[in-house]
Amino acid sequence: MRAHMNCIENLPVFGAIVLCATAAETNGPFLDALALIVLAARILQSLTHISMEQTDRVASIRFTFFFTQVLCMFAMGGLVAISAW
């Protein structure tokens, strides 16, 4: 399972959320903050992946950054859905 986590790319999901937010004219500081957290977590996930020897501990750290991105995208999607409602 760990080897396949790197195959899951969330850029299309993030792009879809941004597209929907734009179409719904959703904006605000909370949405902006979530987007910045997604970006920071993605950068940290990638840096962890390329700069450290891959151990179970490092994989757990990478997963934490990945999971942070997923949670933020769920929150962003929720904000967009509420705004569009």
N, C-alpha and C positions, 0 to 999 in steps of 0.2 A: 504494500500500500504506500509506503513512504516514497518509493521510487516514482510513483505515478503522481504525487502531489505537484511536482514541477510541471507536469503536463497540463494542469488546470490553470488556464489563463483567465483572469477576470477583467481584462481590458474591455472586451465586448460588453460585459455586463455594466461596467462603469460608464462606457460610452452610451449605452441605452438609457441609463438613468439620467445622464447629462442631457441627452436629446429630449427625453420626456420632461425634464425640469425646464428646459428652454421652451418647449412647446406649451407647457402649462404656465409659463411665466412665473415660475417659482424661484425665489431667491431669498437671501437672508443670511445673517451672520452664522447661524447654526449649521445651515447647509454648507456654507463656505468652510467652516471649521472641520466638518466631517470630510469634505473633499481634501483638505490639506492633511488630515490624519491618514486618509487612504494613500495619498502620495508619499508621505513620510514612511508609513509602514511598508509600502512597496519598495522604496529605496533601501530601507533597513533589511528587508527580507533578501533582496538581491545582494547587498553588500555582505551579509552573513553567509550567503551561499557561496560567493566567489572568494571570500577572504579567509575562510576558516576551514580547517580539516573537518570533513563530514563525520560526525559522531552522532550518537543518539541524542546527546544533549544539544548539539548544534541544530539538529533536525527539530527538536522541540522548540528552540528559540525561533527558528524560521516559521514553524507552524503558528506560533503565537503572533508573529507579524502578519501572517496570512489570515488568521482568524480575526484579527483586528480589522483588516480590510473588509472581510465579509460582514462583520457586525456593522461597520460604518455604512456599507452599501445597503444593508437592510434598512437601517435608520434613514438613509437618504431616500430610498424607495418609498418608505412610509411617509416621509415629509412631502414628497412629490404627489403621492396618491391622495393625501389629505388636502393638499393645496388644490389639486385638480378637481376634487369632489365639489 
